Amino acid sequence: MLYWNNYKNHTSDIVGKRKKFDNTIYSFDIETSSYFMLDGKQYNTIDYLKIDEKSKKRCVYGSFMYIWQFSINDVVYYGRTWEEFEMFLKRLEENVPELKIIYVHNLSFEFQFLKSHFHFEDVVARKSHKVMSAFMRDFNIIFKCSYFLSNCALEYLPKVFNLPVEKQVGDLDYNLIRTPTTPLTDIELKYCEYDCLVVYHYIKEERNTYGDLKHIPTTSTGKVRRELMELTRTDYKYKRIVKRAININPHVYNLLQQAFMGGYTHANWIYADEILKNVDSYDETSAYPYVLTTYKYPASEFLKVNIKKREEMSKNFCYLLVVKFKNIKCKYYNTFISLSKCRNIRGGKYDNGRIIEAREFEITLTDIDFYFILDSYKCEYEILECYSAIKRFLPKKFINFVLEKYVIKTKYKDVENMEIEYQKEKNKFNSLYGMSVTNNIRDNVIYDDITELWSEVELTNKEIEEKLLYEKKKSFLSFAYGVWVTAYARDNLLRRVLDLDSYVCYCDTDSCKLVPGYDKNIFIKYNKSVEDRINYVSKILNIDKTRYAPYDIHGKSHMLGIFESETKENHLYTYDEFITQGAKKYAVKLDNKIKITVSGVPKKASVSLKDLNDFRDNYVFRYEDTNKKMLMYLDFQEEREITDYLGNKERISDKSGCCILPTTYVLNKALDYANLLTDNSSKRSIYKE
């Protein structure tokens, strides 16, 4: 790694005709120190764990950059101050005045420091602080986020994409406070250097795929989205089919958003907090792609109809309903209706975010969810609003597109020297669902370069109407498709839960875990129905059915949509022990090794559990075991004298930054869930109407 002043010039790679840009790969990274002040005294962030809650409220938090790295292809330069970085950029700009694209892994973090030193415009962000790209106008530079592109942590990029370098791990102690004048060892400098080199080699792979930097998509979902757009750009039959299914009625648009729900993740309360023996696990193979390619979806705009009863509904139509339920009570141990989706609830009793019973509430549903509720709850209901759309298979070109991704992914699996190709195709295949549920009509996220602050501005009704018309004109995909994708997939899982209710101890989107004694024929029968459906659909649509069940290099067929038990060396993968404390909170023991799945806690934290009996309420996952951190965005830091870990003092004037604080995680049930276990009884834009 070279000191920035060694940079004199480099051979640029200027491409483009009208709008020229440099195709050279640039990457940027910084290392920072965080600290806090309490009663006028400076503390390392590791001491944050030792102070009480009252003291934390009196703390003043701070952060600043002490080294920056900038790579030009595989040559990395560094400097210690923002003034040096500005001089470096001026020298770079003199040599290459054309547009330069600079990749940063987790641009959101670096941007929080950059924004008080440089001017930005055209900042694209999913929400406040979550920066995808930003144009630095004084230097004709656009920063882009390689994390959004890869959807992969920097530490894992080399392994996932088989890169020739690895991120250096553990060579930089983040608990030590360093300033721009703190000496850095060769090992520490190498750590900094390799953070840039990993990004360089990753972007090199992407550039090889897309030809040049400007054609690389912004996000991982954008890769597969762009492929489909290119495939259908001049296919007017495809566009006509999709156009008919795009709704421009703002009220229907609101209802579709209300009806959209994600995967079902839930623990059966009768087993919570209990160590279970010999638990089996079943996973559904590519649940979302299966329903995308074999089920029928809304194929026209939703129109209001006068339907009041289930019996009046036809299987030839998709329905969007607003329903009032009264005197409703679940018939099963597992519960299903999401509390967050209900309105005007009266007399509710809850199970970890799900409704057990209620005197009354209103909810917006697809017909799939409506039928399921009627089958799983005792209730009275009143259909307040009902809209119908013709039901048909998705465009054949789209179905073939999904199947092609599955065939290629399966073909590359476990093939030597095809690891990169497999990973790329796997990422694309996994992005199909994200693409199908994308809603581009979102509130505006605005960064103000003068105040250096963020705001989220709601779209006006007129703006929403204009965007709906644009969606219809573009005719790429209908958001209604995405609403029904998750409804079908949930239904396939939950119907199995109804069949196996008292044996199901936990579910998550496309998998379920079962205690001994369950009927395995339930899955055999369902898998046969999947095969029958594939045979039927492939015949109707004239698609080779082997595309639904391609073979891998070992000659094994992988059929979409079937439930398979987790296996190890061709034997049923049975957990020796299993315990859950609620949704996204469970631990298992297998071969005397404990593994955990806890939302917000790294899996490596399982080392702190000596026994599954530890996995109880109020168990604290320590920072030492999790290395879990929280971020605090700072915008108005005062100039302050900082003492580094060697005792040297330095005046720091960074105005904005991001303080990284160590944190613990306390395992707890939701309050209503905890009460239930001791009971003896059973952001998108909204159109303003």
C-alpha positions in Angstrom: 0.0 0.0 0.0 1.4 3.4 -1.1 1.1 6.8 0.6 -1.2 9.0 -1.4 1.5 11.4 -2.4 3.1 8.6 -4.5 0.2 8.8 -6.9 1.2 10.7 -10.1 -0.9 9.2 -12.9 -2.4 6.0 -14.1 -3.5 4.7 -17.5 -7.2 5.2 -17.6 -9.7 3.2 -19.5 -12.1 5.7 -21.1 -15.1 4.3 -22.8 -18.4 5.6 -24.1 -19.3 7.8 -27.0 -21.5 10.7 -25.9 -21.1 10.3 -22.1 -17.5 9.1 -21.5 -16.5 7.5 -18.3 -13.5 5.7 -16.8 -13.8 1.9 -16.8 -11.0 1.6 -14.3 -12.0 -0.1 -11.1 -11.8 2.2 -8.1 -12.7 1.3 -4.5 -12.7 3.3 -1.3 -12.7 2.4 2.4 -12.1 4.1 5.7 -11.2 3.0 9.2 -12.6 4.9 12.1 -12.4 5.3 15.9 -15.5 5.5 18.1 -15.6 6.8 21.7 -17.9 8.4 24.2 -17.6 11.1 26.8 -19.1 10.9 30.3 -18.8 13.7 32.8 -16.0 15.2 30.7 -13.9 12.0 30.5 -13.1 10.1 27.4 -13.9 6.3 27.2 -13.3 3.5 24.8 -16.6 2.1 23.4 -15.9 -1.3 25.0 -16.5 0.5 28.4 -20.1 1.2 27.2 -21.1 -2.3 28.5 -20.0 -1.4 32.0 -22.1 1.7 32.6 -25.7 1.8 33.7 -28.7 3.1 31.7 -28.8 6.5 33.5 -25.2 7.1 32.6 -25.8 6.1 29.0 -28.3 9.0 28.7 -25.7 11.5 29.8 -23.1 10.3 27.4 -21.8 12.3 24.4 -20.9 10.0 21.5 -18.2 10.6 18.9 -16.4 9.1 15.9 -13.9 10.1 13.3 -11.8 8.7 10.5 -8.1 8.0 11.0 -7.1 6.3 7.7 -8.6 6.1 4.2 -7.7 3.7 1.4 -8.4 4.2 -2.3 -7.6 1.5 -4.9 -6.9 2.1 -8.5 -7.3 -1.4 -9.9 -5.1 -3.5 -7.6 -2.9 -0.6 -6.4 -4.0 0.8 -3.1 -3.2 4.3 -1.8 -3.8 5.7 1.6 -3.9 8.9 3.6 -4.7 9.9 7.2 -6.8 13.0 6.9 -9.7 14.3 4.9 -7.5 17.1 3.6 -5.2 14.6 2.1 -8.1 12.8 0.5 -9.3 16.0 -1.1 -5.8 16.7 -2.5 -5.6 13.1 -3.8 -9.0 13.5 -5.5 -7.8 16.8 -7.1 -4.8 15.0 -8.5 -7.0 12.2 -9.7 -9.4 14.6 -11.3 -6.6 16.4 -13.2 -5.5 13.1 -14.7 -9.0 11.7 -15.4 -11.7 14.5 -15.7 -14.2 11.9 -17.0 -16.8 10.3 -14.8 -15.3 7.9 -12.3 -17.3 5.1 -10.5 -16.0 4.3 -7.0 -17.2 1.2 -5.2 -17.6 1.2 -1.4 -18.7 -1.9 0.6 -21.5 -0.5 2.8 -21.5 3.0 1.4 -24.1 4.0 4.0 -21.3 4.0 6.6 -18.7 5.9 4.6 -21.2 8.4 3.4 -22.0 9.5 6.9 -18.4 10.7 7.2 -17.9 12.0 3.7 -21.0 14.2 3.7 -19.6 16.9 6.0 -16.4 17.2 3.9 -17.7 17.0 0.3 -20.8 18.1 -1.7 -23.2 15.4 -3.0 -26.2 15.4 -5.2 -28.4 12.7 -6.8 -28.1 10.6 -3.6 -30.2 7.4 -4.0 -31.2 5.7 -0.8 -33.8 3.1 0.1 -34.5 5.0 3.3 -32.6 7.6 5.4 -28.9 6.7 5.7 -29.2 3.6 3.5 -27.2 4.9 0.6 -27.1 3.0 -2.7 -25.3 5.6 -4.8 -24.2 9.3 -4.6 -22.7 11.7 -7.0 -19.8 13.9 -5.7 -20.2 16.9 -7.9 -16.9 18.6 -7.3 -14.9 15.7 -8.7 -17.1 14.0 -11.2 -17.3 10.9 -9.1 -20.2 8.6 -8.4 -20.0 6.4 -5.4 -21.8 3.0 -5.5 -22.4 0.4 -2.9 -20.9 -3.1 -3.5 -22.8 -4.5 -0.6 -26.2 -3.7 -2.2 -24.8 -5.3 -5.4 -23.5 -8.5 -3.8 -25.8 -8.8 -0.8 -22.8 -10.4 0.9 -20.6 -9.3 3.8 -17.1 -8.3 2.8 -15.7 -11.1 5.0 -17.5 -13.7 2.9 -17.0 -12.2 -0.6 -13.7 -14.1 -1.3 -15.2 -17.5 -0.5 -18.5 -16.9 -2.2 -17.0 -15.6 -5.4 -13.7 -17.6 -5.3 -11.6 -14.4 -5.2 -7.7 -14.6 -5.2 -7.5 -12.5 -2.0 -9.1 -12.8 1.4 -10.2 -10.1 3.9 -7.7 -10.0 6.8 -9.6 -10.8 10.0 -8.6 -10.0 13.5 -5.5 -7.9 12.6 -7.0 -4.5 13.7 -8.2 -4.1 17.2 -11.3 -1.9 17.0 -11.4 -1.3 20.7 -8.3 0.9 20.5 -8.7 4.6 19.8 -6.5 5.7 17.0 -6.2 9.2 15.5 -4.8 10.4 12.1 -1.4 10.7 13.9 -1.4 7.3 15.6 1.4 5.1 14.1 0.1 2.0 12.3 1.9 -1.3 12.1 2.6 -3.1 8.8 0.0 -5.8 9.8 -2.6 -3.0 10.5 -1.9 -1.4 7.1 -2.2 -4.7 5.3 -5.6 -5.2 7.0 -6.7 -1.8 5.6 -5.2 -2.5 2.1 -7.0 -5.9 1.7 -10.4 -4.4 2.4 -10.0 -2.4 -0.9 -8.4 -5.4 -2.8 -11.4 -7.7 -2.0 -13.8 -5.1 -3.5 -11.5 -4.7 -6.5 -11.4 -8.4 -7.3 -15.2 -8.7 -6.7 -16.0 -5.8 -9.0 -13.6 -7.2 -11.6 -15.8 -10.3 -11.7 -18.9 -8.2 -12.2 -17.3 -6.1 -14.9 -16.3 -9.3 -16.7 -20.0 -10.3 -16.6 -21.5 -7.0 -17.7 -18.8 -5.7 -20.0 -18.1 -2.3 -18.3 -18.8 -0.6 -15.0 -21.7 1.4 -16.2 -23.8 -1.6 -17.1 -23.4 -3.3 -13.6 -26.7 -3.1 -11.9 -27.1 -1.3 -8.5 -28.5 -4.2 -6.6 -28.4 -8.0 -6.6 -32.1 -8.1 -7.5 -31.4 -5.6 -10.3 -29.3 -8.2 -12.0 -32.1 -10.6 -12.7 -34.5 -7.7 -13.2 -32.3 -6.4 -16.0 -32.1 -9.8 -17.7 -35.8 -10.1 -17.8 -36.2 -6.5 -19.1 -33.8 -7.2 -21.9 -35.5 -10.5 -22.7 -39.0 -8.8 -22.9 -38.0 -5.4 -24.3 -39.5 -6.0 -27.7 -41.9 -8.8 -26.8 -45.2 -7.0 -27.2 -47.3 -10.1 -26.5 -45.6 -10.3 -23.1 -46.1 -6.6 -22.4 -49.8 -6.8 -23.4 -50.4 -9.7 -20.9 -48.6 -7.9 -18.1 -50.2 -4.5 -18.8 -53.7 -5.9 -18.3 -52.7 -7.1 -14.8 -51.4 -3.7 -13.6 -53.9 -1.8 -11.5 -54.0 2.0 -11.8 -57.0 2.4 -9.4 -55.4 4.1 -6.3 -57.8 2.4 -3.9 -57.0 -1.0 -5.3 -53.3 -0.1 -5.1 -53.8 0.6 -1.4 -55.7 -2.7 -0.9 -53.0 -4.7 -2.6 -50.4 -3.2 -0.2 -52.6 -4.0 2.8 -53.1 -7.6 1.5 -49.4 -8.3 1.0 -47.8 -10.5 3.6 -44.5 -12.2 3.8 -43.6 -15.7 4.9 -45.1 -17.4 8.0 -42.7 -17.6 10.9 -44.1 -18.9 14.2 -43.5 -21.2 17.1 -46.2 -23.5 18.4 -46.8 -22.1 21.9 -47.5 -25.5 23.5 -43.8 -26.4 22.9 -42.2 -23.1 23.7 -39.6 -23.1 26.4 -39.5 -26.9 26.4 -36.5 -29.0 25.3 -37.8 -31.4 22.7 -36.1 -34.6 21.7 -35.6 -36.1 18.2 -37.1 -33.2 16.2 -37.3 -33.6 12.4 -37.0 -30.8 9.9 -38.6 -30.5 6.5 -37.8 -27.9 3.9 -39.8 -26.9 0.8 -37.6 -26.8 -2.3 -37.7 -23.2 -3.8 -41.2 -22.5 -2.6 -41.6 -19.1 -4.3 -40.3 -20.2 -7.8 -42.6 -23.2 -7.6 -45.7 -21.2 -7.2 -44.5 -18.6 -9.7 -44.4 -21.3 -12.4 -47.4 -23.5 -11.5 -50.2 -21.3 -10.1 -52.6 -18.8 -11.7 -52.4 -15.1 -10.9 -54.5 -11.9 -11.4 -54.5 -11.3 -15.1 -56.7 -8.2 -15.3 -57.3 -5.1 -13.3 -59.4 -5.7 -10.1 -63.0 -4.5 -10.5 -65.5 -4.2 -7.7 -68.1 -7.0 -7.5 -71.1 -7.5 -5.1 -70.0 -10.7 -3.4 -71.0 -11.4 0.2 -70.3 -15.1 0.8 -67.5 -17.6 0.1 -70.0 -19.7 -1.9 -70.4 -16.9 -4.4 -66.7 -16.8 -5.3 -65.4 -18.6 -8.4 -62.2 -20.5 -8.8 -61.7 -18.8 -12.2 -61.1 -15.4 -10.5 -58.7 -13.9 -8.0 -60.3 -11.9 -5.2 -59.2 -9.0 -3.1 -61.3 -8.6 -0.1 -61.9 -6.3 2.9 -63.4 -8.5 5.6 -64.8 -7.9 9.1 -64.5 -11.0 11.3 -66.6 -11.4 14.5 -66.4 -13.9 17.3 -63.4 -15.4 15.8 -61.3 -18.2 17.4 -58.6 -20.4 16.1 -59.4 -24.1 16.0 -55.7 -25.2 16.2 -52.7 -25.0 18.6 -50.8 -23.0 15.9 -52.2 -19.6 15.1 -52.1 -17.7 11.8 -53.6 -14.3 11.5 -51.0 -11.6 11.8 -51.9 -8.9 14.4 -50.1 -6.2 12.5 -52.4 -6.7 9.5 -55.6 -6.2 11.5 -57.5 -3.0 12.1 -60.1 -1.9 14.7 -59.4 -5.0 16.9 -61.8 -5.5 19.9 -61.4 -8.2 22.5 -58.2 -9.7 21.1 -56.1 -12.5 22.6 -52.7 -13.0 21.0 -50.0 -15.6 20.5 -46.6 -13.9 19.7 -48.0 -11.5 17.2 -50.8 -13.9 16.0 -54.5 -13.7 16.8 -55.9 -16.6 18.9 -59.4 -15.0 19.2 -61.2 -11.7 19.0 -64.6 -10.2 19.3 -64.0 -8.2 16.1 -61.5 -6.9 13.6 -61.1 -5.9 10.0 -58.4 -7.1 7.5 -57.6 -6.9 3.8 -57.0 -10.4 2.2 -56.4 -12.3 -0.9 -58.9 -15.0 -1.6 -56.2 -17.6 -0.7 -55.8 -16.1 2.8 -59.6 -15.7 3.2 -60.3 -19.4 2.4 -57.5 -20.4 4.8 -58.9 -18.3 7.7 -62.3 -19.8 7.2 -60.8 -23.3 7.4 -58.6 -22.7 10.4 -60.8 -20.4 12.6 -64.4 -20.6 13.9 -65.9 -17.2 13.0 -68.6 -15.0 11.6 -67.7 -12.7 8.8 -68.9 -9.8 6.7 -67.3 -9.0 3.3 -67.2 -5.2 3.3 -65.5 -4.8 -0.1 -64.7 -7.3 -2.9 -62.8 -6.9 -6.1 -62.2 -9.6 -8.7 -59.7 -10.2 -11.5 -59.4 -12.9 -14.1 -57.1 -15.7 -13.1 -54.4 -17.1 -15.5 -50.9 -18.5 -15.5 -48.1 -15.9 -15.7 -46.7 -15.2 -19.2 -45.0 -18.3 -20.5 -41.8 -16.3 -21.2 -41.6 -15.3 -17.5 -42.2 -19.0 -16.4 -39.5 -20.2 -18.8 -37.2 -17.4 -17.4 -37.7 -18.7 -13.9 -37.2 -22.3 -14.9 -34.0 -21.5 -16.9 -32.5 -19.9 -13.8 -33.3 -23.1 -11.8 -31.9 -25.4 -14.5 -28.7 -23.5 -14.7 -28.2 -23.2 -10.9 -28.8 -27.0 -10.6 -26.4 -27.7 -13.5 -23.6 -25.8 -11.8 -24.1 -27.1 -8.3 -21.0 -29.0 -6.9 -19.2 -28.7 -10.3 -15.5 -28.1 -9.9 -14.2 -24.8 -11.3 -17.7 -23.5 -11.7 -18.1 -22.1 -8.2 -18.4 -18.5 -9.3 -20.9 -19.3 -12.0 -22.9 -21.3 -9.5 -22.9 -18.5 -7.0 -24.0 -15.9 -9.6 -26.8 -18.1 -10.9 -27.9 -19.0 -7.3 -28.0 -15.3 -6.4 -30.1 -14.5 -9.5 -32.5 -17.4 -8.8 -32.9 -16.3 -5.2 -33.6 -12.7 -6.4 -36.6 -13.9 -8.5 -38.9 -13.5 -5.5 -37.6 -10.1 -4.6 -38.1 -8.9 -8.2 -41.7 -10.2 -8.1 -42.7 -8.3 -5.0 -40.9 -5.0 -5.8 -43.1 -2.0 -5.3 -41.4 1.0 -6.9 -44.0 3.5 -5.6 -42.3 4.6 -2.4 -41.9 7.8 -0.5 -39.1 10.1 -1.6 -35.9 9.7 0.5 -34.2 13.1 0.2 -30.7 14.1 1.3 -30.1 17.9 1.6 -26.5 18.8 0.8 -26.8 22.2 2.6 -28.2 20.9 6.0 -26.6 17.5 5.5 -29.8 15.9 6.9 -32.2 13.3 5.6 -36.0 13.5 5.2 -38.6 11.1 3.9 -41.4 12.9 1.9 -44.7 11.2 1.2 -45.7 11.1 -2.4 -48.7 13.2 -3.3 -51.8 11.5 -4.7 -51.0 13.0 -8.1 -47.4 11.5 -8.0 -48.8 8.1 -7.0 -51.3 8.3 -9.9 -48.5 9.2 -12.3 -46.3 6.4 -11.1 -49.2 3.9 -11.5 -49.7 5.0 -15.1 -45.9 4.7 -15.7 -45.9 1.2 -14.3 -48.7 0.3 -16.7 -46.9 1.9 -19.6 -43.7 0.0 -18.8 -45.5 -3.3 -18.5 -42.7 -5.2 -16.8 -44.4 -7.0 -13.8 -47.5 -6.5 -11.9 -47.3 -5.9 -8.1 -50.4 -8.1 -7.8 -48.2 -11.1 -8.9 -46.1 -10.6 -5.8 -49.1 -10.4 -3.5 -50.3 -13.8 -4.7 -46.9 -15.4 -4.7 -46.5 -15.2 -0.9 -50.2 -16.1 -0.4 -49.8 -19.3 -2.4 -46.5 -20.2 -0.7 -48.0 -19.6 2.8 -51.0 -21.7 2.0 -48.9 -24.6 0.9 -47.0 -24.5 4.2 -49.9 -23.8 6.4 -52.2 -26.5 5.0 -49.5 -29.0 6.1 -49.5 -27.3 9.5 -53.2 -27.9 9.8 -52.7 -31.6 9.0 -49.9 -32.0 11.6 -50.9 -29.3 14.1 -50.0 -30.9 17.4 -46.7 -32.2 16.0 -45.5 -28.9 14.5 -43.2 -27.1 17.0 -41.8 -24.4 14.7 -42.3 -23.0 11.1 -40.3 -20.5 9.1 -41.5 -19.5 5.5 -40.7 -22.8 3.7 -39.8 -25.1 6.5 -41.3 -26.8 9.6 -39.9 -28.8 12.5 -41.8 -31.7 14.0 -41.8 -33.7 17.2 -41.9 -37.6 16.9 -45.2 -39.3 16.0 -46.2 -37.2 13.0 -47.5 -38.9 9.9 -44.9 -38.8 7.2 -47.5 -39.7 4.6 -48.7 -36.0 4.8 -45.5 -35.0 3.0 -45.6 -37.9 0.6 -49.1 -37.1 -0.4 -48.4 -33.4 -0.8 -45.2 -34.1 -2.9 -47.3 -36.3 -5.2 -49.8 -33.4 -5.6 -46.8 -31.2 -6.5 -45.7 -33.7 -9.2 -49.2 -34.0 -10.5 -49.5 -30.2 -10.7 -46.2 -29.9 -12.6 -47.3 -32.7 -15.0 -50.5 -30.8 -15.6 -49.0 -27.3 -16.0 -46.1 -28.4 -18.2 -48.6 -30.2 -20.5 -51.0 -27.2 -20.7 -48.2 -24.7 -21.3 -46.2 -27.1 -23.5 -43.1 -26.8 -21.3 -40.6 -29.7 -20.9 -41.4 -31.0 -17.4 -37.8 -31.9 -16.7 -37.2 -28.2 -16.4 -39.2 -28.3 -13.2 -37.0 -31.2 -11.9 -33.5 -30.8 -13.5 -30.6 -33.1 -12.7 -27.4 -32.1 -10.9 -23.9 -33.4 -11.7 -24.5 -36.5 -9.5 -27.5 -37.5 -11.6 -30.0 -36.5 -8.8 -33.3 -34.8 -9.8 -34.4 -31.7 -7.9 -38.1 -31.1 -8.2 -39.4 -27.7 -7.4 -41.9 -27.3 -4.6 -41.6 -30.6 -2.8 -41.0 -31.0 1.0 -37.8 -32.8 1.8 -36.5 -33.8 5.2 -33.0 -32.4 5.9 -30.6 -35.2 5.5 -27.0 -36.0 6.5 -25.2 -38.7 4.6 -28.6 -39.8 3.2 -30.1 -40.3 6.7 -32.9 -38.3 8.2 -31.4 -35.2 9.8 -33.0 -35.4 13.3 -32.1 -32.9 15.9 -31.1 -34.5 19.2 -32.6 -31.6 21.0 -34.6 -28.5 20.1 -36.0 -25.5 22.0 -37.8 -22.4 20.8 -38.7 -19.1 22.5 -40.8 -17.7 19.7 -40.4 -16.6 16.1 -36.8 -16.4 14.9 -35.6 -17.7 18.3 -34.6 -21.3 18.5 -31.6 -23.6 19.3 -30.8 -27.1 18.3 -28.3 -29.7 19.4 -26.9 -32.2 16.8 -23.9 -34.4 17.3 -23.2 -32.6 20.6 -23.0 -29.3 18.8 -25.4 -26.4 19.6 -26.6 -24.2 16.8 -28.8 -21.1 17.2 -31.2 -19.1 15.0 -32.0 -15.8 16.7 -32.8 -12.7 14.7 -30.1 -10.1 15.3 -27.6 -12.5 16.9 -24.8 -14.1 14.8 -24.8 -17.9 14.7 -21.3 -18.0 16.1 -22.8 -16.9 19.5 -23.9 -20.5 20.0 -20.5 -21.1 21.6 -21.8 -19.3 24.7 -24.4 -21.9 25.3 -23.2 -24.8 27.4 -26.6 -26.6 27.3 -30.0 -25.9 25.7 -31.2 -25.2 29.2 -29.3 -22.0 28.9 -31.6 -20.9 26.0 -34.2 -19.3 28.3 -35.8 -15.9 29.0 -33.3 -13.3 30.2 -30.3 -15.2 28.8 -27.7 -12.6 27.8 -25.7 -13.2 24.6 -22.5 -11.3 25.5 -20.7 -9.0 23.2 -17.6 -11.2 23.6 -19.5 -14.1 22.0 -21.5 -12.2 19.4 -19.3 -9.2 18.5 -22.7 -7.6 17.9 -22.6 -3.8 17.5 -25.1 -1.0 17.1 -24.6 2.2 15.0 -25.4 5.7 16.2 -25.5 8.3 13.4 -23.9 11.6 14.4 -24.5 14.9 12.6 -23.3 17.7 14.8 -20.1 16.7 16.5 -18.1 19.4 18.3 -14.4 19.8 17.8 -12.7 17.9 20.6 -9.2 16.9 21.8 -8.8 13.1 21.7 -6.2 10.9 23.3 -5.3 7.8 21.4 -4.4 4.4 23.0 -0.7 5.4 23.1 -1.4 8.6 25.1 -0.9 11.0 22.1 -3.4 13.9 21.9 -5.0 15.1 18.6 -7.5 17.8 17.8 -10.5 16.2 16.0 -13.0 18.2 14.0 -15.1 15.7 12.1 -18.6 17.1 12.1 -20.5 13.9 11.1 -19.8 10.3 11.7 -21.1 7.0 12.9 -20.3 5.7 16.4 -20.0 1.9 16.7 -21.0 0.6 20.1 -20.8 -2.9 21.5 -24.1 -4.4 22.6 -25.6 -7.5 24.1 -28.8 -9.3 23.3 -31.2 -10.4 26.0 -33.4 -13.4 25.0 -37.0 -12.6 25.8 -40.5 -13.7 24.7 -43.0 -11.1 23.6 -45.1 -10.1 26.7 -48.4 -11.5 25.3 -46.6 -14.7 24.4 -45.1 -15.1 27.9 -48.6 -14.5 29.4 -50.1 -17.1 27.0 -47.6 -19.8 28.1 -48.7 -19.4 31.8 -52.4 -19.3 30.8 -54.5 -22.4 31.3 -56.8 -21.6 28.3 -55.8 -21.9 24.7 -43.6 1.5 4.7 -44.8 2.2 1.3 -46.6 5.3 0.0 -50.3 5.3 0.8 -52.9 7.0 -1.4 -54.9 9.3 0.8 -58.6 8.5 0.3 
